[in-house]
Amino acid sequence: MVGGLAELGLARRLAGAALLTCGPGTHEIVTLDERLPTALVASRPELSARLLAEVFGPLLVLEPAERALLVGTLEVWLECGGSVGRAAVRLRCHRNTVFNRLRRLERLTSRSLSHPRELVETVLALDALRLSAARG
């Protein structure tokens, strides 16, 4: 919401930041407040690329199907609030399979999903990966 004409430029820049979080050709309605971390990643493509290479570099050299399996497991686990049991139900696999995939991801990225700072880096790198895939 704009409080006056003086804030119009800022509002436009913030709307542009929200737009950067959407994939090309999508017709989504989003608010910046829903996507602040992703907007931070999207607004600095040079840092986003560096973060992606630093965190997910070893993951990026895997076969596409294997990479998709690990990334998909991570996405579902995050959507399930870090619950391996709920993620296993959604993925239609055993919870040990989810554990094993997440542990493999941790080994590849050298980041622990149980350490808050490393989890933040992983989630931001995941946003960078999604954005880079959407841009082609």
N, C-alpha and C positions, 0 to 999 in steps of 0.2 A: 504494500500500500504506500502510496506517495503522499507525503504531508504537504507538498506545495511544489511549485515550479522549480525551486532550487534543488529539489531532490530528484528531479526527473532524470538527469544524467546518471546518477547512481542507480536508480531503479532500472534503467536500460542496461547498464553493465551487469547488474545482478541477474536480470532476465537472460542476458547472453550467457552468463555462467551456468545457469540452469539448463539452457538449451544445449550446451556442450556435453551434458550428461546423457543426452538422448542419442540413440543410434541414428545414422543417416536414413532419411526416408520414413522414419517412424512418425506416428501421429499421436504422441503422448501428451497428456496434460500433467505437468509436474510442478512442484514448488521447489524453490531452492532449499528451503529448510528441510525438505525430505532427503535431499541429496548433497548436503554440505561436504562430506568427505570426498565424494566422487567429483564434485565441482572443483575442489582443491586440486585433485589429481589432474582433471581435464584442463584446468586453466594454465598449467605449467607443463606443456608437452615434453620439454627437454628433461625436466626432473622426473616426469612420469616414465619416460623411456629408460632413464637410468635406474629408477626404482624397479621397474619390470625386469631389467637385465640382472640387477643385483640380487633380487629375491627369487625370481623364477627362472633365471638363466639355465640351470641344469634341467628344469622341467621343459623348457622350450626346445631342447634337442631330442626329446623323446618322440617316439612315433605318435602321430596325431591321435590315434585311437587311445593309446595309453595315457597321453596327456589329458585328453577329454575325460577319461574315466576318473583320474585323480582330481582334476579341477571340478568336475561335476559332483564328486563326493564332497569336496570341500564346500561347494556352494550349498548343497543340501544340508550338510552339517551346520553351517552358519544359519540357514533359514530355520532350522530346527532348534536354534538357541544353544547349540553345542551338545545336544542330546544325541548320543550314538544310537540309542535304542530307537528313537523316532526317525532318525536318518535311515537306519536299516529298514524300517517299515516302508518309508517312501522310496528307497532304492530297491526294495524287494530282494534284500540279501541278508545274510547273517550279520549280527552286530560285530562279530570278530572280523568280518570282511571290511567293515567300515573302519574299525580300529587299525587294521593292517594297512589300508589305503592311506589313512591319515598319517600313520607312522612313516610310511614310505615318502609321503609328501614332506614331512618334517626332515627326514634324512636328506632328501634332494635339495631342499631350500636352506638347510642348516638353521632352521627356525622352529622353535617349540610353540605349538598352539596353546600351551598352558602358561606361557609367559606373556603378560599383557602387552608389552612393547613389541615383542616379536609377532604376536597375533595382529596387532595394528598394522605392522609392516606388511604382513601377509595379506590382510584384507585390502589394504591400499594397492598392493601389487595386483591383486585380483581385479580391482576396479580398472587399473591400468591395462591389464590383459583384455578385459571386456571392451574397453574403449578402443584399443589398438585393433582388435578383431572387427569391431563395428566399422572402423574407418578403412579396413581392407588392407 
